Amino acid sequence: MSGTGWAGEAPCAGDTRFTPNDASEESLRAPGIQDLLKVCRVCPFRSACISLVKPRASLFDGICGGRLWLNGEIRATCETAHPGELTEGARPITHGTPAGARAHRRRGEPVCSLCKEAVRLDQAARREREKASPQQSPHQHP
């Protein structure tokens, strides 16, 4: 995958081995293919990749979303892939937000660094708010 936005940050960005021009059953069984799938194990963009490429609908050949595809059918899967990532029309994740982190978790994929940082900042702000206005216990009387 290559491009701008999240696609430019993906571990496969700019690597044409993920989308070979001469994909066939034989070429996709080559020993290096399994090494390419290993790149997808920690990728936080697998479901976004599937939503962008739409491998089933486009009869995709190559590696997309942690899976090896030939004619739009899955031939191999990286070990951390999750079935929830396969929805080609999945809503995109708003990276850099706590909601984005929750979406990553719902899809069973690693939380990207932008979303991790957003959660950290949100938790720090919540702790500060709680310090500034302590809640009164229900058993305390004014």
DOLUMDREN-736426 format. One line per field, with one value per residue (C-alpha): residue number from 1; residue in one letter; x, y, z. Coordinates in steps of 0.05 Angstrom, whole numbers. Layout:
DOLUMDREN-736426
resi	[NUM,...]
resn	[A,...]
xx	[X,...]
yy	[Y,...]
zz	[Z,...]
This chain:
DOLUMDREN-736426
resi	[1,2,3,4,5,6,7,8,9,10,11,12,13,14,15,16,17,18,19,20,21,22,23,24,25,26,27,28,29,30,31,32,33,34,35,36,37,38,39,40,41,42,43,44,45,46,47,48,49,50,51,52,53,54,55,56,57,58,59,60,61,62,63,64,65,66,67,68,69,70,71,72,73,74,75,76,77,78,79,80,81,82,83,84,85,86,87,88,89,90,91,92,93,94,95,96,97,98,99,100,101,102,103,104,105,106,107,108,109,110,111,112,113,114,115,116,117,118,119,120,121,122,123,124,125,126,127,128,129,130,131,132,133,134,135,136,137,138,139,140,141,142]
resn	[M,S,G,T,G,W,A,G,E,A,P,C,A,G,D,T,R,F,T,P,N,D,A,S,E,E,S,L,R,A,P,G,I,Q,D,L,L,K,V,C,R,V,C,P,F,R,S,A,C,I,S,L,V,K,P,R,A,S,L,F,D,G,I,C,G,G,R,L,W,L,N,G,E,I,R,A,T,C,E,T,A,H,P,G,E,L,T,E,G,A,R,P,I,T,H,G,T,P,A,G,A,R,A,H,R,R,R,G,E,P,V,C,S,L,C,K,E,A,V,R,L,D,Q,A,A,R,R,E,R,E,K,A,S,P,Q,Q,S,P,H,Q,H,P]
xx	[0,23,-8,-24,-54,-55,-34,32,44,28,88,79,78,115,131,106,117,49,13,50,32,40,1,-16,-26,47,77,35,64,135,173,178,102,98,151,107,47,90,94,18,19,29,-3,-59,-89,-111,-186,-175,-134,-191,-241,-198,-179,-244,-206,-268,-305,-243,-219,-153,-88,-34,-31,-84,-107,-63,-87,-61,-114,-120,-180,-213,-208,-166,-109,-70,-77,-27,-34,-61,-115,-186,-250,-280,-229,-260,-319,-304,-351,-327,-328,-259,-225,-215,-142,-115,-179,-202,-260,-207,-174,-241,-253,-184,-201,-270,-238,-186,-127,-69,-83,-41,7,-38,-97,-55,-31,-102,-124,-65,-81,-155,-141,-93,-145,-198,-152,-140,-215,-227,-173,-203,-273,-275,-340,-379,-391,-465,-457,-430,-478,-461]
yy	[0,71,139,194,194,127,90,129,107,33,-14,-35,36,39,-35,-62,-135,-130,-118,-159,-149,-223,-254,-328,-388,-407,-337,-328,-393,-365,-369,-292,-285,-310,-259,-204,-228,-221,-146,-143,-175,-108,-62,-20,-5,-75,-61,8,-26,-75,-17,21,-36,-76,-140,-184,-135,-116,-188,-164,-203,-192,-176,-131,-125,-181,-231,-259,-252,-283,-264,-234,-297,-306,-356,-342,-299,-269,-297,-233,-221,-216,-233,-165,-131,-163,-116,-80,-24,-15,56,87,98,169,163,205,200,157,134,112,69,37,22,-11,-55,-73,-96,-137,-99,-64,7,56,105,165,133,109,180,207,158,177,251,239,199,253,307,265,256,332,346,297,330,398,379,320,282,283,214,194,179,249,303,376]
zz	[0,-11,-9,39,108,144,80,80,153,142,148,76,48,-18,-20,-87,-65,-30,-96,-149,-222,-238,-181,-190,-146,-157,-145,-82,-53,-56,10,16,17,89,109,79,120,182,168,176,246,281,231,262,194,171,171,139,85,71,70,20,-27,-22,-40,-50,-93,-134,-141,-110,-117,-65,9,40,112,138,87,22,-33,-102,-145,-83,-41,21,12,77,139,188,258,290,238,265,227,246,200,138,131,66,84,155,180,180,247,270,290,347,388,447,401,351,405,422,348,342,402,375,311,349,320,354,376,335,369,353,388,447,458,454,508,551,545,558,621,646,634,670,731,733,730,787,829,816,837,884,885,949,977,980,1055,1071,1093,1083]
